[in-house]
Amino acid sequence: MLMTETGQDRLNGMFYNSEKISITISPEISKEGNQLKLGVDDKTGIQKFSDGKIKVGEHKITIYEGSIIEALKGNSKYNGLRTDEAIGAVAGHESGHTEKKNTLEGIENRDKQTNHDVEAVPNKIEDKIIEELKKGGQNL
């Protein structure tokens, strides 16, 4: 994440988030159906307050290195990236899921059957990191 300006901004945001965030890199290949699952943000200890606000006890981000290696073999947006660069891009994506608005929308989707696009912002973050990496990155 430190190889691009956007990645560094996202990492700093995670460091200074008021909620606990952990990141684990797993060697396994994870799938949902036939789709590779590159990462996940599992939220634990969610508290809902009467004013509509929420608090997450911990965001447990898992990056699936095995899945990323598989994605690099195919025709994907990660083509041309090294494994460590793709891991940074996926971590940037998962950081988008730690944002309060994204978390709240995900909970509303689950509890109220709403249809918020909780992937839009994380995908935008990831695509920006990939774009910066393909332009040579920034060794900050």
LINQUI-V432814 format. One record per residue. RES is the residue in one letter. PHI is phi in degrees with one decimal (* if undefined). Layout:
RES;PHI, RES;PHI
This chain:
M;*, L;-80.3, M;-83.5, T;-134.6, E;-63.4, T;-64.6, G;-61.0, Q;-65.5, D;-60.6, R;-66.3, L;-63.8, N;-60.6, G;-61.9, M;-72.8, F;-61.9, Y;-99.3, N;-69.4, S;-73.9, E;-101.7, K;-72.3, I;-131.6, S;-120.7, I;-127.0, T;-122.5, I;-104.0, S;-100.7, P;-76.3, E;-77.7, I;-96.5, S;-118.2, K;-136.2, E;-116.5, G;66.0, N;-94.8, Q;-89.8, L;-66.1, K;-106.1, L;-87.2, G;-164.5, V;-152.3, D;-115.1, D;-86.3, K;-99.3, T;-121.3, G;62.9, I;-74.2, Q;-114.5, K;-110.5, F;-109.7, S;-62.8, D;-84.6, G;92.2, K;-79.4, I;-133.9, K;-140.0, V;-101.9, G;-64.8, E;-157.8, H;-96.6, K;-104.3, I;-86.7, T;-120.8, I;-105.2, Y;-94.3, E;-59.2, G;-60.0, S;-65.1, I;-65.6, I;-60.4, E;-63.8, A;-63.0, L;-68.3, K;-77.4, G;-95.7, N;-92.3, S;-142.3, K;-65.4, Y;-88.9, N;-53.3, G;92.6, L;-95.0, R;-80.6, T;-58.3, D;-64.7, E;-68.8, A;-64.8, I;-59.9, G;-62.3, A;-66.4, V;-66.3, A;-61.9, G;-60.6, H;-56.8, E;-62.7, S;-62.0, G;-63.5, H;-77.3, T;-88.2, E;-68.7, K;-53.2, K;-61.9, N;-63.5, T;-62.4, L;-61.9, E;-64.4, G;-63.4, I;-67.2, E;-63.6, N;-59.0, R;-71.1, D;-87.3, K;-114.1, Q;54.3, T;-76.3, N;-130.1, H;-67.7, D;-85.7, V;-80.2, E;-97.6, A;-58.6, V;-66.6, P;-58.0, N;-64.1, K;-63.8, I;-61.0, E;-61.2, D;-63.2, K;-66.1, I;-63.6, I;-61.2, E;-58.9, E;-64.7, L;-64.1, K;-71.1, K;-88.3, G;108.8, G;62.6, Q;-137.9, N;-79.9, L;-85.7
